[in-house]
Amino acid sequence: MAAEKQAPLTSAHLADHEKEVLRRIRSWARFQKGPRARPEPLLRELGSYPDCVLVAGCQRSGTTMLTRIIAGSDGFRPLSLTHDDELDAALALAGYVKLPEARYCFQTTYLNERYHEYGRLLPDQKLIWLLRNPYSVVYSMVYHWRRSALDRLYGSAIQDEPALQQLDGGKRGWRLRLARVEKACIAYRYKTMQTEKIRDLVPERQRLILDYDVIVADKDAAFPIIFDFIGEPFRSSYTQAVKPDSLEKAKRLSPRERELVDKIAMPAYRTSQTLLAGK
Protein backbone atom coordinates (compact mmCIF):
# COMPACT_ATOMS: atom_id res chain seq x y z
CA MET A 1 0.00 0.00 0.00
CA ALA A 2 1.34 3.44 -0.93
CA ALA A 3 2.17 5.89 1.83
CA GLU A 4 -0.28 8.72 2.45
CA LYS A 5 0.51 12.30 1.51
CA GLN A 6 2.05 14.21 4.41
CA ALA A 7 1.40 17.81 5.40
CA PRO A 8 4.27 20.29 4.95
CA LEU A 9 6.61 20.68 7.90
CA THR A 10 6.36 24.25 9.23
CA SER A 11 8.21 26.18 11.93
CA ALA A 12 5.35 25.37 14.32
CA HIS A 13 6.73 21.83 14.53
CA LEU A 14 10.14 23.00 15.76
CA ALA A 15 11.49 23.69 19.24
CA ASP A 16 11.70 27.31 20.42
CA HIS A 17 15.47 27.48 20.04
CA GLU A 18 15.17 26.24 16.45
CA LYS A 19 12.58 28.91 15.70
CA GLU A 20 15.13 31.43 16.91
CA VAL A 21 17.65 29.99 14.45
CA LEU A 22 15.13 30.53 11.63
CA ARG A 23 14.72 34.16 12.69
CA ARG A 24 18.46 34.65 12.87
CA ILE A 25 19.39 32.89 9.61
CA ARG A 26 16.39 33.80 7.50
CA SER A 27 18.15 34.60 4.22
CA TRP A 28 20.89 33.24 2.00
CA ALA A 29 23.00 36.30 2.77
CA ARG A 30 22.93 35.39 6.47
CA PHE A 31 23.55 31.72 5.68
CA GLN A 32 26.59 32.81 3.67
CA LYS A 33 28.00 34.80 6.58
CA GLY A 34 27.06 32.16 9.18
CA PRO A 35 27.04 28.40 8.45
CA ARG A 36 28.88 28.67 5.13
CA ALA A 37 31.73 30.69 6.61
CA ARG A 38 32.44 28.05 9.25
CA PRO A 39 34.71 25.01 8.77
CA GLU A 40 32.04 22.42 9.61
CA PRO A 41 30.62 20.46 6.63
CA LEU A 42 27.42 21.85 5.15
CA LEU A 43 26.14 18.25 5.00
CA ARG A 44 27.21 17.54 8.56
CA GLU A 45 23.84 16.02 9.52
CA LEU A 46 23.17 14.17 6.27
CA GLY A 47 23.36 10.89 8.18
CA SER A 48 20.38 11.93 10.32
CA TYR A 49 18.03 11.60 7.32
CA PRO A 50 18.14 7.99 6.10
CA ASP A 51 16.74 7.17 2.67
CA CYS A 52 16.64 10.85 1.72
CA VAL A 53 16.98 12.13 -1.84
CA LEU A 54 19.21 15.07 -2.81
CA VAL A 55 18.51 17.08 -5.96
CA ALA A 56 21.28 19.26 -7.39
CA GLY A 57 22.95 20.59 -10.51
CA CYS A 58 23.48 24.10 -11.78
CA GLN A 59 21.14 26.71 -10.35
CA ARG A 60 18.14 27.57 -12.58
CA SER A 61 18.21 24.06 -14.08
CA GLY A 62 14.85 22.80 -12.86
CA THR A 63 16.08 21.54 -9.51
CA THR A 64 13.39 23.41 -7.58
CA MET A 65 10.65 21.94 -9.76
CA LEU A 66 11.94 18.38 -9.39
CA THR A 67 12.53 18.73 -5.65
CA ARG A 68 8.99 19.96 -5.06
CA ILE A 69 7.45 17.19 -7.15
CA ILE A 70 9.32 14.53 -5.20
CA ALA A 71 8.86 16.24 -1.81
CA GLY A 72 5.13 16.63 -2.46
CA SER A 73 4.61 13.01 -3.41
CA ASP A 74 3.25 10.28 -1.18
CA GLY A 75 5.98 8.94 1.07
CA PHE A 76 7.85 12.25 1.45
CA ARG A 77 7.32 15.23 3.71
CA PRO A 78 7.75 18.69 2.13
CA LEU A 79 9.47 21.56 3.93
CA SER A 80 7.92 24.96 4.61
CA LEU A 81 9.98 26.34 7.49
CA THR A 82 10.97 29.61 5.83
CA HIS A 83 10.15 31.38 2.56
CA ASP A 84 12.66 29.11 0.77
CA ASP A 85 12.56 25.31 1.00
CA GLU A 86 16.17 25.02 -0.20
CA LEU A 87 17.26 27.23 2.71
CA ASP A 88 15.21 24.92 4.96
CA ALA A 89 17.21 21.99 3.60
CA ALA A 90 20.51 23.83 4.10
CA LEU A 91 19.74 24.57 7.74
CA ALA A 92 18.65 21.00 8.44
CA LEU A 93 21.59 19.32 6.70
CA ALA A 94 24.08 21.62 8.45
CA GLY A 95 22.52 20.78 11.82
CA TYR A 96 20.93 24.12 12.72
CA VAL A 97 17.44 22.62 12.93
CA LYS A 98 16.49 18.97 13.43
CA LEU A 99 13.62 17.64 11.37
CA PRO A 100 11.29 14.97 12.75
CA GLU A 101 11.51 11.44 11.40
CA ALA A 102 10.22 11.26 7.83
CA ARG A 103 11.54 10.80 4.31
CA TYR A 104 12.79 14.05 2.78
CA CYS A 105 13.89 15.37 -0.59
CA PHE A 106 16.49 18.13 -0.20
CA GLN A 107 17.52 20.61 -2.87
CA THR A 108 21.28 21.17 -2.51
CA THR A 109 22.40 23.36 -5.41
CA TYR A 110 23.84 25.76 -2.79
CA LEU A 111 26.84 23.50 -2.09
CA ASN A 112 28.80 25.01 -5.02
CA GLU A 113 32.50 24.70 -4.09
CA ARG A 114 31.59 22.19 -1.35
CA TYR A 115 30.50 19.61 -3.95
CA HIS A 116 33.00 17.09 -2.52
CA GLU A 117 30.58 16.67 0.42
CA TYR A 118 28.36 14.53 -1.81
CA GLY A 119 30.89 11.85 -0.99
CA ARG A 120 29.24 11.72 2.46
CA LEU A 121 26.11 10.02 1.10
CA LEU A 122 25.17 6.85 2.97
CA PRO A 123 24.32 3.69 0.98
CA ASP A 124 20.54 4.23 1.27
CA GLN A 125 20.65 7.87 0.11
CA LYS A 126 20.26 9.04 -3.51
CA LEU A 127 21.41 12.00 -5.60
CA ILE A 128 19.67 13.27 -8.74
CA TRP A 129 21.86 15.67 -10.73
CA LEU A 130 20.20 17.81 -13.40
CA LEU A 131 21.72 19.26 -16.54
CA ARG A 132 19.96 21.88 -18.63
CA ASN A 133 20.77 23.63 -21.88
CA PRO A 134 22.85 26.77 -21.21
CA TYR A 135 20.65 29.13 -23.23
CA SER A 136 17.75 28.62 -20.82
CA VAL A 137 19.91 28.67 -17.70
CA VAL A 138 21.89 31.79 -18.62
CA TYR A 139 18.73 33.64 -19.66
CA SER A 140 17.11 32.75 -16.34
CA MET A 141 20.20 33.78 -14.35
CA VAL A 142 20.36 37.16 -16.06
CA TYR A 143 16.69 38.10 -16.23
CA HIS A 144 14.91 36.08 -13.52
CA TRP A 145 17.47 35.77 -10.72
CA ARG A 146 18.63 38.14 -8.03
CA ARG A 147 21.97 39.77 -8.71
CA SER A 148 23.20 38.72 -5.25
CA ALA A 149 22.50 35.06 -6.02
CA LEU A 150 24.44 35.22 -9.29
CA ASP A 151 27.29 37.03 -7.58
CA ARG A 152 27.47 34.30 -4.90
CA LEU A 153 27.67 31.54 -7.49
CA TYR A 154 30.17 33.44 -9.63
CA GLY A 155 32.24 34.13 -6.51
CA SER A 156 32.30 30.43 -5.64
CA ALA A 157 33.37 29.64 -9.19
CA ILE A 158 36.39 31.92 -9.33
CA GLN A 159 37.34 31.11 -5.74
CA ASP A 160 37.35 27.37 -6.47
CA GLU A 161 38.81 27.64 -9.99
CA PRO A 162 40.63 30.99 -10.40
CA ALA A 163 41.48 30.17 -14.04
CA LEU A 164 37.82 30.77 -14.92
CA GLN A 165 38.46 34.50 -14.54
CA GLN A 166 40.44 34.38 -17.78
CA LEU A 167 37.24 33.57 -19.68
CA ASP A 168 35.99 37.14 -19.33
CA GLY A 169 38.77 38.42 -21.57
CA GLY A 170 39.42 41.36 -19.26
CA LYS A 171 36.63 43.38 -20.88
CA ARG A 172 35.59 45.78 -18.13
CA GLY A 173 34.01 48.40 -20.37
CA TRP A 174 30.97 46.38 -21.35
CA ARG A 175 27.58 47.63 -20.32
CA LEU A 176 26.15 46.03 -17.19
CA ARG A 177 23.69 43.70 -18.90
CA LEU A 178 26.38 41.98 -20.95
CA ALA A 179 28.74 41.83 -17.96
CA ARG A 180 26.02 39.96 -16.10
CA VAL A 181 25.59 37.55 -19.02
CA GLU A 182 29.30 36.89 -18.91
CA LYS A 183 29.18 36.10 -15.20
CA ALA A 184 26.25 33.77 -15.79
CA CYS A 185 28.11 31.89 -18.52
CA ILE A 186 31.13 31.39 -16.28
CA ALA A 187 28.95 30.32 -13.35
CA TYR A 188 27.12 27.84 -15.58
CA ARG A 189 30.37 26.39 -16.89
CA TYR A 190 31.68 25.95 -13.35
CA LYS A 191 28.64 24.13 -11.98
CA THR A 192 28.00 22.02 -15.07
CA MET A 193 31.58 20.79 -15.23
CA GLN A 194 31.08 19.39 -11.73
CA THR A 195 29.00 16.64 -13.35
CA GLU A 196 32.07 14.49 -13.96
CA LYS A 197 33.27 15.04 -10.40
CA ILE A 198 29.87 14.00 -9.06
CA ARG A 199 30.00 10.85 -11.16
CA ASP A 200 33.33 9.95 -9.55
CA LEU A 201 32.20 10.85 -6.01
CA VAL A 202 28.87 9.03 -5.89
CA PRO A 203 28.43 5.31 -6.71
CA GLU A 204 26.39 4.61 -9.84
CA ARG A 205 23.53 2.94 -7.99
CA GLN A 206 23.08 6.11 -5.88
CA ARG A 207 23.15 8.73 -8.61
CA LEU A 208 21.00 9.64 -11.56
CA ILE A 209 22.21 12.26 -14.04
CA LEU A 210 19.41 13.64 -16.20
CA ASP A 211 18.75 16.41 -18.71
CA TYR A 212 15.90 18.70 -17.67
CA ASP A 213 14.86 19.34 -21.26
CA VAL A 214 14.48 15.62 -21.90
CA ILE A 215 12.41 15.26 -18.72
CA VAL A 216 9.91 17.97 -19.62
CA ALA A 217 9.76 16.96 -23.28
CA ASP A 218 8.56 13.46 -22.36
CA LYS A 219 7.49 13.59 -18.73
CA ASP A 220 5.35 10.46 -19.03
CA ALA A 221 8.49 8.46 -19.77
CA ALA A 222 10.97 10.32 -17.56
CA PHE A 223 9.19 10.58 -14.22
CA PRO A 224 8.43 6.86 -13.80
CA ILE A 225 12.20 6.29 -14.20
CA ILE A 226 12.96 8.94 -11.58
CA PHE A 227 10.48 7.50 -9.09
CA ASP A 228 11.72 3.97 -9.70
CA PHE A 229 15.23 5.20 -8.92
CA ILE A 230 14.13 6.66 -5.58
CA GLY A 231 11.95 3.64 -4.77
CA GLU A 232 8.54 5.33 -4.69
CA PRO A 233 5.34 4.66 -6.67
CA PHE A 234 4.61 7.27 -9.32
CA ARG A 235 1.28 9.00 -9.93
CA SER A 236 0.65 10.99 -13.11
CA SER A 237 -1.02 13.68 -11.01
CA TYR A 238 2.42 14.66 -9.64
CA THR A 239 3.50 16.17 -12.96
CA GLN A 240 0.36 17.90 -14.25
CA ALA A 241 1.99 21.34 -13.97
CA VAL A 242 5.15 20.36 -15.89
CA LYS A 243 5.22 22.14 -19.27
CA PRO A 244 7.74 21.62 -22.13
CA ASP A 245 8.52 25.31 -22.60
CA SER A 246 12.12 25.54 -21.35
CA LEU A 247 13.70 25.98 -24.78
CA GLU A 248 11.62 29.08 -25.50
CA LYS A 249 14.00 31.16 -23.40
CA ALA A 250 16.82 30.53 -25.85
CA LYS A 251 14.96 32.53 -28.49
CA ARG A 252 14.98 35.62 -26.27
CA LEU A 253 18.77 35.95 -26.11
CA SER A 254 20.42 38.54 -28.30
CA PRO A 255 22.99 37.42 -30.91
CA ARG A 256 25.81 38.71 -28.68
CA GLU A 257 24.43 36.85 -25.67
CA ARG A 258 24.13 33.63 -27.68
CA GLU A 259 27.71 34.10 -28.85
CA LEU A 260 28.90 34.24 -25.23
CA VAL A 261 26.84 31.20 -24.30
CA ASP A 262 28.23 29.23 -27.24
CA LYS A 263 31.81 30.20 -26.40
CA ILE A 264 31.86 29.84 -22.61
CA ALA A 265 28.96 27.67 -21.45
CA MET A 266 28.05 25.29 -24.27
CA PRO A 267 31.29 23.21 -24.20
CA ALA A 268 30.57 22.28 -20.56
CA TYR A 269 27.06 21.17 -21.47
CA ARG A 270 28.22 19.05 -24.39
CA THR A 271 30.90 17.37 -22.30
CA SER A 272 28.50 16.66 -19.43
CA GLN A 273 25.84 15.19 -21.72
CA THR A 274 28.10 12.19 -22.24
CA LEU A 275 27.61 11.36 -18.54
CA LEU A 276 23.80 11.16 -18.68
CA ALA A 277 22.07 8.27 -16.91
CA GLY A 278 25.28 7.19 -15.22
CA LYS A 279 27.28 6.49 -18.42
N, C-alpha and C positions, 0 to 999 in steps of 0.2 A: 504493500500500500504506500502511495506517495505521501511525503510529509506535507503537513498543512502550511499554508502561507503564514508567515510571522509578521507581526506589527513592527514598524521601524523602531530602532533603539534610540531614545531621546535622552537628553541630559537629566530628565526626571528620574531615570533609572540609576543614576550615578550617586556615589557618596558625596557629601558636602565638599570635602577637600578636592575631589575631582572636578566638581562644578567650578571651584575657584581656579583650577588649572585652565578650564575652558575660557573663563573670563580673562585670564592673564595672557594666554596664548591663543588669541581669537583670530589671528590673521597669519598669512604666509610670511609677512615681513617679520612678525614676532617669532614665528617658528624658525626663521632664518637666523635671527639674532640669539635665540635660545637653544633648543635641542640640536639644531644643525651645527652650531658653533662649538659644541662640546665633543669630546673625543669618543664618547660612548656610541656604539653602533645604532644607526637609525632603525634597524630591524632587531633590536636587542630582545624584544619580547615575542618574536615570531613563533618561538616554540610554545607559547601559551595558547596558540590557536590552531589545534590539530585539524587536519583535513581542510585547511583554508585554501582559497584560490587567490593568487596575485595576478593583477592585470597591469601590464606596463607596455612601454614602447615610447616613441617620441610624443611629446605633448601635441595636442590637437590632431591626434591620429585615430580618434574614435574610442579611446580607452574609457572615457566617462560613460559613453553609451553602453559599451559591453559590460562594464562593471555594474551598472544599474540594472541591466537585464538579468544578469546572474544573481545579483544581490536581492532582487525583487522576486526571484523565482521561489517555488516551494522548496523547502529544505535549507534555505539561507535566511539570514536576518539582515535587513538593510540598516545602514547607519544614518542617523539624523541628529547628531549631537550639536553641530554648529551649522553655519550656512554652507559648508563645503564638506561633502562626504569623504573627499580625499584627505583633507586636513584631519578629519576624524580618524581615518586609518593611520595617518602619520603619528598622531598622538598616542593611539593604542599600541602600535607596533614599536614605538620608542619607549613605551612603559609609563607614559604620563597619565593615562587613564586605563583602567582594567575593565574589559568588556565581559559581561556574563557569558556563561557557556552557551555556545551556539555555533553554527557553521557560518563563516563570513567570507565575503569576497572583497578584497582590499585593492584599491587603485594605488599604484606605487610609482607613477611616472616621476615623482619628486626626487627619487634617489639620485638621479644625474650622475655625478662623479663617484657616488657610493655604490655603483652598480655591482661591485664585487661582493656586496652583502647578499646577493641572490644565492651565493654559495652556501648560505646558512639554511636553506630550505631543508626541512625534514622529509623523510621518504614518503609520507602521506600527503605532502603539500604540493600544489601545482602552480605553474607560471604560464600565463598566456601572454605572448609578446606580439604586439600589433605593428605591422608596417602600413604605410599609406603613401600614395603618390605625393611627391614633393610640391607639385603645383597647389594642391588643395591645402596641404599643411602650411606652406609658406604664406599663402593668401590669408588663411585663418589667423596665423600668428601676427601678421601685419595689420589686418583690418578688424579682427574680432577678439583680440587678446590685449590684456593690459600691458602697457609698456614695461611696468616693473617686473611682470612675469617673464617677458622676453629677455629683459636685462639679466634676470637671475639665471636663466638657462644659458644665455650667451656667456655670462661670467663663469659658470661652471665649466663650459666648454674650453675657454681659453686658459682657465686655471689648470684643468686636467691635461690639456694638450695645447701648449703654447704655440706650437707650429701652425695651428689653425688661424692665428692672427694674420699670417702671411696671405691668406686667401682674400683679404679685403683690398689688396693692392696698394695700400697706403693712401687711398683716395678720401681725403677728409673734406673736400670741398663740395661733395654731393649734397643735394637738398635732403632734408630730414627723411622724407618718405622712402627714398631709395636707400639711404643709410640703414633704415630699419629693415628693409627687404634683405639687405646684405647680412645683417645680424641674424635674421631668421634663417637664411640659407646655411650659414655656418652652424647655427644651433641645430638645425635639422641634420646636417651631415654628421655632427658629433654624436647625436643620440642614435641615429640610424645605423651608424657603423658599430655601435655596441652590440648589434645583433649577433655577430660572430662570437663576441666575447661571452654573451649570454649562452650561446650554444655550447661553448666549452665549459662554462661554469655549472650548468644545470643538466642532470642526466636526461636522456631523450624521453624516457617514460614520464618525466615530470614537466616537460615543456611542450608548448605548442606554439609555433611561429606561423602567423597568418597575415594575409593582406586584407586590410579593411575594405578595399574596393571590391574584392572578390566576395567577401562576406555579404555586403549589401546588394551586390548584383544578383546573387542567388542565395538569399537567406534561407530558403526552404531546404537547401542542401547543406549549407554551412553550419547552421545552428545545431542541428542534431549531432554533427560531428563534435562541436564544442561541448555540448552537454554530455555526450558519451565520454569525452576525455575527462571531464570533472566528476563523472559518476552520478549524474542526476537525470531523472526523466525530463524530457523536453515537451513543452506545450506550445503549439503554434501561436497561442494568444500572447506569449512573451514578446514576440517580435512584430506585432501589428504596426507599431509606430516607426519601424525601420524603413527608410526610403532610399532608393538608389540614385541619389542626387549629388554625390560627393564630387564627381568629376566636373560638375558645372562651374565650380570655382576657378578651375584652370582657365576658363574662357574669359575671366574678368581681369587677368593679369595683363599688364602692358607688355609690348614687345621687349622693352629693356628689362622688365622684371622676369619675364620668361627666359631671357638670355642668362641672367644671373642664376636662376634655378637650374637651368641646363648645365651651366659650368660648374657650380659649386655643390648643389644638392643631388642632382640626378645620378651621378656616378655611385653615390652611397646607396641609393635605392636599388639600382641595378645589381650591385654586388650582393646586397642583402636578400634580394629575391631568390637567389640560388639556395638560400638556407630555409626556404619555406617548408612547413610541415615536417621539420626535423631533419631535412636532407643534409 
